[in-house]
Amino acid sequence: MASDPPPSKRRRSEGADAVTTSEGHNPPTKQWPLVVFSQGGGGDSDHCAASTTGSVTSLQMTHAAIQLQGLGSRPLEVRPLRELRGPAFLSSTWPVMQGREMEFKDASHSTKESPLVVFAHGGGAPSTSQWMIKWKELIGEALNAIEVITFDYPYILAKRKAPPKAEKLVDHHLKIVKDALAKHPGHPLVLMGKSLGSRVSCMIAGADGLKVASIVCLGYPLKGMHGALRDSTLLELRAPTLFVQGSNDCQCPLDKLEFTRRQMSCKNEVYIIDGGDHSFQIGKKSQESSGMTQDQAERTAAHAIAQFVFRSIRGS
């Protein structure tokens, strides 16, 4: 491996979050999400790198230093994972091609790649909740999906507040998916769910005859009763899987999720909304720290989901 490059010469400008490099660039740190690459295995935070600007084509690691190779003209700021501020993308398998949203969005106009999304609600609110409506619109726009199908589980239709065990929702969920595929044959299938809906989405992903392009879990409830991990279904997954998690989500401690991801055999990534809770709500202080509003953070997450889905469809 080539010798480690000398550290970039940077000077602080008047803006608290602005960074000027020796090449004269002033990267828009508030406009680009933090992209974090995880080494996997037993690496610690010193063996992870974060880039707040630009695209990344490769990641090189040594015991002494981390080097990111950039794509395009935007410079890269590299930081340890422990200094994470703002939204983040952790990848154990794929680099994130940040700044290529338009390429993926243009590709989604083709009949072949326009995905079909079946989006399941969480345990505490129906498909008609404002949260579900908002995220349905965000995903539909980001993916230019042929359709984003939402539905209600039987306990919601029966006006019962408490959901049954996730396993009892599998048959209903699977029927919705099969009906959707019959309506839109030939389109890549994306299984997406919020909390409980993400668990059931993972449960049906391995059903006979079901070809799943990718799975998107919004706020996966990894921590179960008495602290037990709900990881058995995740370890059986074969389809590429993306976790979108708030950093303050008590139902999914990020260290437990990282431990689980390392054991998963499918390609998987996690997108972290810094300061977000189980429903991705971000406190005012966290918004000020990251320089992003609630709406900006959610739209950035939706674009990250689109990137993941189209890379999954293409098998890259």
Secondary structure, DSSP 4 states (H G I P E B T S, - for coil): -PPPPPPPPEEE-SSTT-EEETTS----TTTS-EEEE---TT--GGG-EEESSSEEEEEEE-SS-EEEEEESS----EE-GGG--S-EEEESS----TT-HHHHHHHTTSTTT--EEEEE--TTS-TTSHHHHHHHHHHHHHHT-SEEEEE--HHHHTT-SS---GGGGHHHHHHHHHHHHHHSTTSPEEEEEETHHHHHHHHHTT-TT---SEEEEES---B-GGG-B--HHHHT--S-EEEEEETT-TTS-HHHHHHHHHH-SS-EEEEEETTB-TT--B-HHHHHHHT--HHHHHHHHHHHHHHHHHHHHHT-
